[in-house]
Amino acid sequence: MNVIERFYNQLRNAIVERRSAPLPDVLFIIVIVIGCTIAYIMAALILVPSNKATAYHFGNERGAVTVLSAIFLAAASAFSLTSMVTLIRINDQHKWVWLVLAIGFAFLSFDELLRFHEQAGIFIGQFLGSGVFRNWNDVIVILYGVLAFPIFISLLPGLIRWRMVLEMFTIAFVFYGIHTVIDSINDPPTSYSVILEESAKLFCGAFLVIGSFIGFIGVLWKNRIFDLTNAR
């Protein structure tokens, strides 16, 4: 059996498993996270004069948007790690999927605060031009998405098993695309483009943490680990 056939069979089995996967009502979680994210964005605009809010909370890497984005990514990493540990307990073969996600989310969280991509972009820019792109910072951010896509495809069999996880991550990827497009086509950036770009980044993080949390809930419900009498 070649790689493509094996991957196809894994997808088919995952879809079958997904149909019987238990999951409680999580709509209220999605609504709360989205609502709180919108409220946070509005607070960043309203509680500070608009010109300063745009320059600091949205345009500055130490602003409120970057802080919450890092928190979202760290939380997504933590939920992914707990899913992996839970699956290790029952010796599930797909536990490594959540480990990969945990590492990826943790890296992105550190990147938000330590600005890996910006420092790398400045360094590369000293030796090479960025061509049609505004700077190497933009190139590296785009490369993050390019590298993440094949990894995401390879993780599909392990993600499809859990209801609503793939959908949440897909929405997050769409917001990442919106963020990248706005950042790339607006040169020089305007106040409105910066607000839209950073808000899209924040919603990307929000849906990543929603997806990872729903995945964790799905792992618990499917394996009845939440049931203390069963755990004995």
C-alpha positions as CSV (number, residue, x, y, z in Angstrom):
1,M,0.0,0.0,0.0
2,N,1.5,3.3,-1.1
3,V,1.5,6.5,1.0
4,I,-1.5,8.0,-0.8
5,E,-3.7,4.9,-0.3
6,R,-2.7,4.7,3.4
7,F,-3.5,8.4,3.9
8,Y,-6.9,7.9,2.1
9,N,-7.7,4.9,4.4
10,Q,-6.8,6.9,7.4
11,L,-9.1,9.8,6.3
12,R,-11.9,7.4,5.7
13,N,-11.5,5.7,9.1
14,A,-11.3,9.1,10.8
15,I,-14.6,10.2,9.2
16,V,-16.3,7.1,10.4
17,E,-14.9,7.6,13.9
18,R,-16.0,11.2,13.8
19,R,-19.7,10.3,13.2
20,S,-19.8,8.5,16.6
21,A,-17.6,10.9,18.5
22,P,-19.5,12.4,21.5
23,L,-19.4,16.1,22.1
24,P,-21.4,18.3,24.5
25,D,-22.9,21.6,23.3
26,V,-20.0,24.0,22.8
27,L,-21.8,26.7,20.9
28,F,-21.9,28.9,24.1
29,I,-18.1,28.6,24.3
30,I,-17.7,29.8,20.7
31,V,-20.1,32.7,21.3
32,I,-18.4,33.8,24.5
33,V,-14.8,33.7,23.1
34,I,-15.9,35.6,19.9
35,G,-17.9,38.1,22.0
36,C,-15.1,38.7,24.4
37,T,-12.6,39.2,21.6
38,I,-14.8,41.8,19.9
39,A,-15.2,43.5,23.3
40,Y,-11.5,43.5,23.8
41,I,-10.9,45.1,20.4
42,M,-13.5,47.7,21.1
43,A,-12.0,48.5,24.5
44,A,-8.6,48.9,22.9
45,L,-10.1,51.5,20.6
46,I,-12.4,53.3,23.0
47,L,-10.5,53.4,26.3
48,V,-7.5,55.1,24.5
49,P,-7.8,58.1,22.1
50,S,-8.2,56.5,18.6
51,N,-4.9,57.9,17.2
52,K,-2.9,56.6,20.1
53,A,-4.8,53.3,20.2
54,T,-4.0,52.6,16.6
55,A,-0.3,53.5,17.1
56,Y,0.1,51.5,20.3
57,H,-2.4,48.8,20.9
58,F,-2.6,47.8,17.2
59,G,0.6,49.0,15.6
60,N,3.0,48.4,18.5
61,E,4.2,44.8,19.2
62,R,3.9,45.5,22.9
63,G,0.2,46.6,22.6
64,A,-2.9,45.0,23.8
65,V,-3.6,43.0,20.6
66,T,-0.2,41.3,20.6
67,V,-0.6,40.4,24.3
68,L,-4.0,38.7,23.9
69,S,-2.8,37.0,20.7
70,A,0.1,35.5,22.6
71,I,-2.3,34.4,25.4
72,F,-4.6,32.7,22.9
73,L,-1.7,30.8,21.3
74,A,-0.3,29.8,24.7
75,A,-3.7,28.6,25.7
76,A,-4.1,26.6,22.5
77,S,-0.7,25.0,23.1
78,A,-1.7,24.1,26.7
79,F,-5.1,22.5,25.6
80,S,-3.2,20.6,22.8
81,L,-0.7,19.3,25.3
82,T,-3.4,18.2,27.7
83,S,-5.1,16.3,24.9
84,M,-1.9,14.6,24.1
85,V,-1.3,13.6,27.7
86,T,-4.9,12.3,27.9
87,L,-4.4,10.2,24.8
88,I,-1.1,8.8,26.1
89,R,-3.0,7.4,29.0
90,I,-5.1,5.3,26.7
91,N,-2.3,4.6,24.3
92,D,-4.0,6.3,21.3
93,Q,-2.0,6.2,18.1
94,H,-2.9,9.8,17.2
95,K,-1.5,11.4,20.3
96,W,1.5,12.8,18.3
97,V,-0.9,15.0,16.4
98,W,-1.6,17.1,19.5
99,L,2.1,17.2,20.3
100,V,2.8,18.8,17.0
101,L,0.1,21.3,17.5
102,A,1.3,22.1,21.0
103,I,4.8,22.8,19.8
104,G,3.6,24.9,16.9
105,F,1.3,27.0,19.0
106,A,4.0,27.5,21.7
107,F,6.4,28.6,19.0
108,L,4.0,31.1,17.6
109,S,3.2,32.4,21.1
110,F,6.9,33.0,21.8
111,D,7.2,34.6,18.4
112,E,4.5,37.1,19.3
113,L,6.4,38.3,22.3
114,L,10.0,37.8,21.3
115,R,9.5,38.8,17.7
116,F,11.5,36.0,16.1
117,H,10.2,36.7,12.6
118,E,10.9,40.5,12.8
119,Q,14.5,40.0,14.1
120,A,15.1,37.4,11.4
121,G,13.6,39.7,8.8
122,I,15.9,42.6,9.9
123,F,19.0,40.3,9.7
124,I,18.2,38.9,6.3
125,G,17.3,42.3,5.0
126,Q,20.9,43.4,5.6
127,F,22.0,41.0,2.9
128,L,19.1,40.4,0.5
129,G,16.3,42.5,-0.9
130,S,12.7,41.4,-0.3
131,G,11.8,41.7,-4.0
132,V,8.1,42.4,-4.6
133,F,7.4,42.1,-0.9
134,R,7.5,45.1,1.5
135,N,10.1,43.5,3.7
136,W,11.5,40.2,4.9
137,N,9.2,40.3,7.9
138,D,6.2,39.9,5.5
139,V,8.0,37.1,3.6
140,I,8.7,35.1,6.8
141,V,5.0,35.5,8.0
142,I,3.9,34.2,4.6
143,L,6.4,31.3,4.9
144,Y,4.8,30.4,8.2
145,G,1.6,29.8,6.4
146,V,3.2,27.9,3.5
147,L,5.0,25.6,6.0
148,A,2.0,25.1,8.1
149,F,-0.3,24.0,5.2
150,P,1.4,20.7,4.4
151,I,1.8,20.0,8.2
152,F,-1.9,20.7,8.6
153,I,-2.7,18.3,5.7
154,S,-0.6,15.5,7.3
155,L,-2.5,16.0,10.6
156,L,-6.0,15.7,8.9
157,P,-6.6,12.1,9.9
158,G,-5.9,12.9,13.5
159,L,-8.0,16.1,13.5
160,I,-11.1,14.9,11.6
161,R,-11.8,12.3,14.3
162,W,-12.9,15.1,16.6
163,R,-16.0,17.0,15.8
164,M,-15.8,20.7,15.1
165,V,-12.0,20.9,15.6
166,L,-11.1,21.0,11.8
167,E,-13.8,23.6,11.2
168,M,-12.4,25.9,13.9
169,F,-8.9,25.5,12.7
170,T,-10.0,26.2,9.1
171,I,-11.7,29.4,10.2
172,A,-8.5,30.4,12.0
173,F,-6.5,29.8,8.8
174,V,-8.9,32.0,6.9
175,F,-8.3,34.8,9.4
176,Y,-4.6,34.3,9.1
177,G,-5.0,34.7,5.3
178,I,-6.9,37.9,5.8
179,H,-4.3,39.2,8.1
180,T,-1.5,38.4,5.7
181,V,-3.3,39.9,2.7
182,I,-4.1,43.1,4.4
183,D,-0.5,43.4,5.7
184,S,0.9,42.7,2.2
185,I,-1.2,45.0,0.0
186,N,-1.3,48.2,2.2
187,D,2.0,50.1,1.8
188,P,2.1,52.3,3.6
189,P,-0.4,51.0,6.1
190,T,-3.3,53.2,7.2
191,S,-5.0,53.3,10.6
192,Y,-7.9,51.3,9.3
193,S,-5.7,48.7,7.6
194,V,-3.7,48.2,10.8
195,I,-6.8,47.8,12.9
196,L,-8.3,45.3,10.5
197,E,-5.0,43.4,10.1
198,E,-4.4,43.1,13.8
199,S,-8.1,42.2,14.5
200,A,-7.9,39.4,12.0
201,K,-4.7,38.1,13.7
202,L,-6.6,38.2,17.0
203,F,-9.6,36.2,15.6
204,C,-7.1,33.7,14.2
205,G,-5.8,33.1,17.7
206,A,-9.3,33.0,19.1
207,F,-10.4,30.2,16.7
208,L,-7.2,28.3,17.4
209,V,-7.8,28.3,21.1
210,I,-11.5,27.4,20.5
211,G,-10.5,24.5,18.3
212,S,-7.9,23.1,20.7
213,F,-10.3,23.4,23.6
214,I,-13.1,21.6,21.8
215,G,-10.6,19.0,20.8
216,F,-9.7,18.5,24.5
217,I,-13.3,18.3,25.5
218,G,-13.9,15.7,22.7
219,V,-11.0,13.6,24.0
220,L,-12.4,13.7,27.5
221,W,-15.9,12.9,26.5
222,K,-15.0,10.1,24.1
223,N,-12.8,8.3,26.6
224,R,-15.0,9.0,29.6
225,I,-12.1,10.3,31.6
226,F,-14.4,13.0,33.1
227,D,-16.3,10.1,34.7
228,L,-14.6,9.5,38.0
229,T,-16.5,6.2,38.7
230,N,-15.2,4.9,35.4
231,A,-11.7,6.1,36.1
232,R,-11.5,3.9,39.2
